[in-house]
Amino acid sequence: MTSVPVSVAVIGAGPYGLSTAAHLRALGVSVRVFGSPMVSWAEQMPAGMLLKSTPLASNISAAVPGHTLQDFGRELGEQPLVTDWDIIPVDTFIGYGRWFQERLVPDLEQVRVVSVDRRGALFDLKLDSGEQFQARAVVVATGLHGFAHVPEVLRGVVPDGPSAAGSVSHSSQHPDLGRLGEREVIVVGAGQSALESAALLAEAGARVRLLARGRRRGTVGFGVAPDRQPRLRPESPFGRAWSLYAFSYHAQAFRHLPAPTRLYLVRRVLGPLGAWWLRERFEGKVRVSTGHEIRGARTDSATGRVVLSTAAPGGRAGEFAADHVLAATGYRVDLEALGFLSPELRARLARVGRTGSPRLGADFGSSVPGLFFTGLPAAATFGPVLRFVCGTEWASPRLAKAVAAGVA
């Protein structure tokens, strides 16, 4: 066990972990940061993916100027992505995140934290390298890790769990959707991930059907192009609307809403909806069956195909079969999935309502003193902006200031 405790340990090296660490460093706080840079983006997003967010909504917050996506492009000698018409390839964003890390968190430790526990006023941490040390505070910024959601009805088809090689998978398990080319695939969902995955599969030669509930029969939704945005409403990273402006810049007030209202808004705001530029790649290439609730799933013993039984309004029943079912059904925070936190620590964490999200104070602190959460786990407290990269601009300076005050 290292004898002198570090002030702060940041677990995670995606946009929120790197941004938080950069702001802590700027405040002169001693911090160790753990994780593989941009790993979720590199390993859980499909090749060929394009970001739904605009360039100005895709900057990782830093405490000093010169570290925006536009600065990254200029340093590479490329035409900077600056307008709402510019679309960001996922590989460009991954490169930007790693460039940000090399400049502001150069001593990132690419090892895995395997356990965190609380002992008195300090946290005991153990790394997969075998090193053990103590920290005064811990920031959990692990992004989407462990939160992929596959509906129970689909999980029952695959006893060993969803996987890219099996008959049922989650969209995060496919860095290369081309492997499903020439097969018949059902994509379950109606958000950006579902619509773009379906388009990429169709472009790879797969025969694709999108199956979704909650939409008017046969329709899916897409955003509007930049020149069709309403002009008499305030700008936000997500578009022009008073509500989006409030969610983006007044997230501190969001936490005062009743928990059921907060949870509803986090689920519904900004989705499910495809990007405006995706429409022409989707329509006419993907069969669409909406308004269907999946009630049963099984594997046909004769063909090995997955068969989904559905119900729709009006008592209509349906049955759909495919070689593979891709669940583009998003992510749900579940603290039990963060196995590096000790069972005793997880048991002490207060939750928002009956969800798996931690209940946080105004300083991002949990019910365990010194243990902080940012990114997706903080969305149930501070709102939908914490689901997106642009949320680092609001969250990271506030979190870093609160953590620094606690370890001073």
DOLUMLUM-257987 format. One record per residue (C-alpha): residue in one letter; residue number from 1; x, y, z. Coordinates in steps of 0.2 Angstrom, whole numbers, plus 5000, padded with zeros to 4 digits. Example, Ala and Ser with C-alpha at 12.3 -4.5 7.8 and 13.67 -1.06 7.14 Angstrom:
REM DOLUMLUM-257987
R,A,1,5062,4978,5039
R,S,2,5068,4995,5036
REM end
This chain:
REM DOLUMLUM-257987
R,M,1,5000,5000,5000
R,T,2,5007,5017,4995
R,S,3,5011,5026,5011
R,V,4,5006,5044,5005
R,P,5,4988,5045,4999
R,V,6,4985,5054,4983
R,S,7,4972,5068,4983
R,V,8,4960,5062,4970
R,A,9,4959,5046,4959
R,V,10,4949,5048,4943
R,I,11,4942,5032,4936
R,G,12,4939,5033,4917
R,A,13,4948,5041,4902
R,G,14,4933,5046,4891
R,P,15,4928,5064,4888
R,Y,16,4921,5066,4906
R,G,17,4936,5058,4915
R,L,18,4949,5067,4904
R,S,19,4940,5084,4906
R,T,20,4938,5082,4925
R,A,21,4956,5078,4927
R,A,22,4961,5093,4916
R,H,23,4951,5104,4927
R,L,24,4958,5097,4943
R,R,25,4976,5099,4937
R,A,26,4972,5117,4933
R,L,27,4967,5119,4951
R,G,28,4984,5112,4957
R,V,29,4976,5096,4964
R,S,30,4986,5080,4965
R,V,31,4977,5067,4954
R,R,32,4980,5050,4946
R,V,33,4969,5045,4931
R,F,34,4966,5027,4926
R,G,35,4959,5020,4910
R,S,36,4962,5017,4891
R,P,37,4959,5034,4882
R,M,38,4942,5035,4873
R,V,39,4940,5016,4875
R,S,40,4921,5016,4874
R,W,41,4921,5026,4858
R,A,42,4934,5015,4850
R,E,43,4927,4998,4855
R,Q,44,4909,5001,4857
R,M,45,4904,5012,4842
R,P,46,4903,5005,4824
R,A,47,4915,5009,4811
R,G,48,4908,5022,4799
R,M,49,4898,5030,4813
R,L,50,4895,5049,4812
R,L,51,4892,5060,4828
R,K,52,4874,5066,4830
R,S,53,4881,5082,4839
R,T,54,4887,5097,4830
R,P,55,4905,5102,4831
R,L,56,4902,5116,4844
R,A,57,4893,5103,4855
R,S,58,4907,5091,4854
R,N,59,4921,5100,4863
R,I,60,4929,5092,4878
R,S,61,4930,5105,4892
R,A,62,4947,5111,4897
R,A,63,4952,5125,4910
R,V,64,4964,5133,4897
R,P,65,4960,5138,4879
R,G,66,4967,5129,4864
R,H,67,4959,5112,4866
R,T,68,4943,5112,4856
R,L,69,4939,5100,4841
R,Q,70,4943,5115,4830
R,D,71,4960,5117,4838
R,F,72,4963,5099,4835
R,G,73,4959,5101,4816
R,R,74,4970,5116,4814
R,E,75,4985,5107,4822
R,L,76,4983,5093,4810
R,G,77,4982,5105,4796
R,E,78,4964,5100,4791
R,Q,79,4949,5111,4788
R,P,80,4941,5114,4805
R,L,81,4924,5107,4808
R,V,82,4915,5123,4814
R,T,83,4897,5124,4807
R,D,84,4881,5115,4811
R,W,85,4882,5108,4793
R,D,86,4899,5099,4797
R,I,87,4897,5081,4802
R,I,88,4910,5073,4813
R,P,89,4916,5055,4809
R,V,90,4918,5044,4825
R,D,91,4937,5041,4821
R,T,92,4940,5060,4820
R,F,93,4932,5062,4838
R,I,94,4942,5047,4845
R,G,95,4958,5056,4838
R,Y,96,4953,5072,4846
R,G,97,4950,5064,4863
R,R,98,4967,5056,4862
R,W,99,4975,5072,4857
R,F,100,4967,5081,4872
R,Q,101,4973,5067,4883
R,E,102,4991,5068,4877
R,R,103,4991,5087,4880
R,L,104,4982,5089,4896
R,V,105,4983,5071,4905
R,P,106,4999,5065,4898
R,D,107,5003,5054,4913
R,L,108,4986,5044,4911
R,E,109,4989,5027,4918
R,Q,110,4982,5014,4906
R,V,111,4978,5001,4920
R,R,112,4962,4995,4927
R,V,113,4955,4999,4944
R,V,114,4949,4982,4951
R,S,115,4943,4988,4968
R,V,116,4938,5003,4978
R,D,117,4933,5003,4996
R,R,118,4932,5015,5010
R,R,119,4943,5014,5025
R,G,120,4940,5028,5038
R,A,121,4942,5045,5029
R,L,122,4952,5037,5014
R,F,123,4948,5026,5000
R,D,124,4958,5010,4997
R,L,125,4961,5006,4978
R,K,126,4969,4991,4970
R,L,127,4975,4991,4951
R,D,128,4976,4976,4940
R,S,129,4995,4978,4940
R,G,130,4994,4973,4959
R,E,131,4998,4991,4966
R,Q,132,4987,4997,4980
R,F,133,4986,5014,4986
R,Q,134,4974,5027,4995
R,A,135,4965,5042,4989
R,R,136,4956,5056,4998
R,A,137,4943,5057,4985
R,V,138,4937,5046,4970
R,V,139,4928,5052,4954
R,V,140,4919,5039,4944
R,A,141,4919,5044,4926
R,T,142,4917,5027,4917
R,G,143,4905,5032,4904
R,L,144,4894,5019,4897
R,H,145,4904,5004,4904
R,G,146,4892,4991,4910
R,F,147,4876,5000,4906
R,A,148,4871,4993,4890
R,H,149,4853,4988,4891
R,V,150,4845,4973,4882
R,P,151,4827,4970,4886
R,E,152,4824,4954,4897
R,V,153,4813,4946,4883
R,L,154,4828,4946,4871
R,R,155,4841,4941,4884
R,G,156,4831,4925,4887
R,V,157,4835,4919,4870
R,V,158,4854,4918,4873
R,P,159,4858,4909,4890
R,D,160,4876,4914,4889
R,G,161,4871,4933,4886
R,P,162,4870,4944,4871
R,S,163,4886,4944,4860
R,A,164,4891,4949,4843
R,A,165,4894,4931,4838
R,G,166,4877,4925,4844
R,S,167,4860,4927,4838
R,V,168,4856,4942,4849
R,S,169,4868,4957,4853
R,H,170,4868,4975,4859
R,S,171,4873,4989,4847
R,S,172,4889,4992,4858
R,Q,173,4896,4975,4854
R,H,174,4899,4979,4836
R,P,175,4914,4989,4832
R,D,176,4911,4982,4814
R,L,177,4893,4980,4808
R,G,178,4900,4974,4792
R,R,179,4902,4956,4800
R,L,180,4883,4955,4799
R,G,181,4883,4959,4780
R,E,182,4872,4947,4769
R,R,183,4862,4942,4784
R,E,184,4844,4946,4789
R,V,185,4844,4957,4804
R,I,186,4831,4965,4815
R,V,187,4836,4981,4824
R,V,188,4826,4985,4839
R,G,189,4825,5003,4844
R,A,190,4820,5020,4836
R,G,191,4834,5032,4842
R,Q,192,4850,5038,4833
R,S,193,4859,5022,4837
R,A,194,4845,5011,4830
R,L,195,4843,5021,4814
R,E,196,4861,5023,4810
R,S,197,4865,5005,4814
R,A,198,4851,5000,4802
R,A,199,4858,5011,4789
R,L,200,4876,5005,4791
R,L,201,4869,4987,4790
R,A,202,4860,4990,4774
R,E,203,4875,4998,4767
R,A,204,4885,4982,4771
R,G,205,4873,4972,4762
R,A,206,4862,4965,4776
R,R,207,4843,4964,4774
R,V,208,4837,4975,4788
R,R,209,4820,4978,4797
R,L,210,4818,4991,4811
R,L,211,4806,4986,4824
R,A,212,4801,4999,4837
R,R,213,4787,5003,4848
R,G,214,4779,5020,4853
R,R,215,4779,5028,4835
R,R,216,4765,5030,4823
R,R,217,4763,5015,4812
R,G,218,4777,5014,4799
R,T,219,4786,5030,4804
R,V,220,4802,5035,4813
R,G,221,4808,5052,4818
R,F,222,4822,5063,4811
R,G,223,4828,5080,4817
R,V,224,4828,5095,4805
R,A,225,4842,5103,4796
R,P,226,4851,5118,4802
R,D,227,4842,5130,4790
R,R,228,4825,5124,4797
R,Q,229,4829,5128,4815
R,P,230,4817,5141,4822
R,R,231,4825,5158,4823
R,L,232,4816,5166,4837
R,R,233,4822,5154,4850
R,P,234,4838,5153,4860
R,E,235,4853,5143,4854
R,S,236,4859,5127,4863
R,P,237,4871,5113,4859
R,F,238,4855,5103,4854
R,G,239,4846,5115,4844
R,R,240,4835,5131,4846
R,A,241,4822,5129,4860
R,W,242,4819,5137,4877
R,S,243,4818,5119,4885
R,L,244,4835,5114,4877
R,Y,245,4843,5130,4882
R,A,246,4837,5127,4900
R,F,247,4843,5109,4901
R,S,248,4860,5115,4893
R,Y,249,4864,5130,4904
R,H,250,4854,5128,4920
R,A,251,4857,5110,4925
R,Q,252,4859,5115,4943
R,A,253,4841,5119,4944
R,F,254,4836,5102,4936
R,R,255,4840,5093,4952
R,H,256,4826,5102,4961
R,L,257,4813,5094,4951
R,P,258,4804,5079,4958
R,A,259,4813,5063,4954
R,P,260,4799,5055,4943
R,T,261,4800,5071,4933
R,R,262,4818,5071,4931
R,L,263,4819,5053,4926
R,Y,264,4805,5055,4913
R,L,265,4814,5070,4905
R,V,266,4831,5061,4905
R,R,267,4822,5047,4895
R,R,268,4812,5058,4883
R,V,269,4822,5074,4879
R,L,270,4832,5073,4863
R,G,271,4825,5056,4858
R,P,272,4821,5044,4851
R,L,273,4826,5054,4835
R,G,274,4838,5052,4821
R,A,275,4850,5065,4815
R,W,276,4844,5076,4800
R,W,277,4858,5070,4789
R,L,278,4853,5051,4792
R,R,279,4836,5052,4783
R,E,280,4842,5050,4765
R,R,281,4853,5035,4770
R,F,282,4839,5026,4779
R,E,283,4822,5029,4770
R,G,284,4820,5016,4756
R,K,285,4834,5005,4762
R,V,286,4827,4999,4779
R,R,287,4810,4990,4781
R,V,288,4801,4999,4796
R,S,289,4788,4991,4808
R,T,290,4784,5002,4822
R,G,291,4771,5002,4835
R,H,292,4776,4984,4840
R,E,293,4779,4979,4858
R,I,294,4790,4963,4859
R,R,295,4781,4950,4870
R,G,296,4790,4935,4866
R,A,297,4807,4928,4858
R,R,298,4813,4911,4854
R,T,299,4825,4902,4843
R,D,300,4817,4891,4829
R,S,301,4825,4874,4832
R,A,302,4824,4870,4813
R,T,303,4832,4886,4806
R,G,304,4841,4893,4821
R,R,305,4833,4910,4817
R,V,306,4827,4921,4831
R,V,307,4808,4923,4831
R,L,308,4800,4938,4839
R,S,309,4781,4939,4844
R,T,310,4774,4956,4845
R,A,311,4758,4965,4850
R,A,312,4752,4982,4843
R,P,313,4738,4994,4847
R,G,314,4721,4987,4842
R,G,315,4725,4969,4847
R,R,316,4736,4966,4831
R,A,317,4749,4952,4834
R,G,318,4764,4950,4823
R,E,319,4779,4938,4821
R,F,320,4796,4943,4814
R,A,321,4811,4931,4811
R,A,322,4829,4935,4807
R,D,323,4846,4928,4808
R,H,324,4851,4941,4821
R,V,325,4843,4953,4832
R,L,326,4852,4969,4836
R,A,327,4846,4978,4852
R,A,328,4850,4997,4849
R,T,329,4840,5000,4866
R,G,330,4852,5012,4874
R,Y,331,4860,5012,4891
R,R,332,4853,5011,4909
R,V,333,4863,5016,4924
R,D,334,4865,5002,4936
R,L,335,4878,5004,4950
R,E,336,4878,4985,4953
R,A,337,4887,4984,4936
R,L,338,4902,4994,4943
R,G,339,4910,4979,4951
R,F,340,4926,4988,4955
R,L,341,4916,4997,4969
R,S,342,4915,4985,4984
R,P,343,4898,4978,4989
R,E,344,4899,4987,5005
R,L,345,4902,5004,4996
R,R,346,4888,5000,4983
R,A,347,4876,4996,4998
R,R,348,4879,5013,5005
R,L,349,4875,5023,4989
R,A,350,4858,5031,4990
R,R,351,4849,5030,4973
R,V,352,4837,5041,4963
R,G,353,4820,5033,4966
R,R,354,4820,5015,4961
R,T,355,4833,5017,4948
R,G,356,4851,5012,4948
R,S,357,4857,5030,4947
R,P,358,4866,5037,4962
R,R,359,4858,5052,4971
R,L,360,4870,5066,4970
R,G,361,4871,5083,4979
R,A,362,4875,5100,4971
R,D,363,4893,5096,4971
R,F,364,4891,5079,4962
R,G,365,4895,5070,4978
R,S,366,4886,5054,4982
R,S,367,4880,5048,4999
R,V,368,4897,5041,5002
R,P,369,4908,5056,5007
R,G,370,4922,5059,4995
R,L,371,4914,5048,4981
R,F,372,4909,5058,4966
R,F,373,4900,5053,4949
R,T,374,4900,5062,4933
R,G,375,4893,5059,4915
R,L,376,4879,5047,4912
R,P,377,4877,5042,4931
R,A,378,4874,5060,4935
R,A,379,4860,5063,4922
R,A,380,4846,5058,4934
R,T,381,4852,5072,4945
R,F,382,4857,5086,4933
R,G,383,4847,5081,4917
R,P,384,4850,5076,4899
R,V,385,4865,5087,4896
R,L,386,4875,5075,4906
R,R,387,4872,5061,4893
R,F,388,4882,5071,4880
R,V,389,4900,5077,4877
R,C,390,4895,5095,4878
R,G,391,4890,5092,4896
R,T,392,4908,5092,4901
R,E,393,4907,5111,4899
R,W,394,4895,5113,4913
R,A,395,4900,5098,4924
R,S,396,4919,5098,4924
R,P,397,4923,5115,4931
R,R,398,4910,5113,4945
R,L,399,4915,5095,4950
R,A,400,4933,5100,4950
R,K,401,4930,5115,4961
R,A,402,4920,5104,4973
R,V,403,4932,5090,4974
R,A,404,4947,5102,4976
R,A,405,4938,5110,4991
R,G,406,4935,5094,4999
R,V,407,4953,5088,4998
R,A,408,4962,5105,5002
REM end
